[in-house]
Amino acid sequence: MSPTSDSDEPLRRLEAYLAEDAARVDEARGRLADIGDALMTLRARMHNIDIGDDPGVQVLTHEVAAPMIDRVAGGVDRVDNVMLSIDVGAGTEHVNARNELTRAAAGQRQRTLVHPSVLEADLGRSQLAASREAGQQQRVTDQLGTEFLVLGEEALVTLSVWGDPHSPYVFIRNPALVACFAAWFDLLWSRAPEIKTPAWRSDEALVRMLALGTKDEMIARTLHVGLRTVRRRVARLMDQYGVDTRFQLGAALERDGRL
């Protein structure tokens, strides 16, 4: 056996262990989501929350809904999302955000309608910019009454209290209701303009964190993007300003009034 193959053996074993553990974590998340579904449905009935007689309608807290949404979204070819806020809800889960980017980059059709207020926050602009880079389509409109998420033809997730992002979710598998909300989304989408954000605006949060000396790994976690995406965006800025080092980049950004 060659020295190269000897040195590769521990790496292959570690990769195999990691893959096995990741599979076990995914399986455990699925079981927890199923348990959560049953508990929240039971709690709703105990407290006389009217969810009707349809077993395909469930009331879920944000914590329980997050893994369920992630699991269902991973098995459909398209996801349509209406977003009123980035501060609460299943979308704030880091795992969900990373998996959403991964699915978009892999070719899943993702369309997101956002309220203009989401674009007023630096974090909102940064998250949306990262999703656009991964391939997500985005439009903006103030004609949004409530949040909802259409997961292909499989399910619909909306708020139990109309227009209140802090309220529990309603998870619906009724095909007629799913189709109704999907048609509503298509109508809103057809009337909404695309988000027009200058390229430099999408790097605002990145530039600020670079100025503070934030490590790439922390920037990636904060912006909900991969480490390679952060380094690619830094390299793009360096090319844009014609510099070779990050120190030179900082000086160029300061001269440009961006720091």
Buried (B, 14 or more C-beta within 10 A) or exposed (E): EEEEEEEEEEEEEEEEEEEEEEEEEBEEBBEBBEEBBEEBBEBBEEEEBEBEEEEBBBBBBBEBBBBBBBBBBBEBEBBBBBBBBBEBBBBBBEEBBBBBBEBBBEEBBBBBBBBEBBBEBEBBBBBBBBBBBBBBBBBBBEEBEBBBBBBBBEBBBBBBEEEBBEBBBBBBBBEEBBEBBBEBBEEBBEEBEEBEBEEEBBBBBBBBBBBEEBEBEEBBBBBBBBEEBBEEBBEEBBEBBEBEEEEEBBBBBEEEEBE
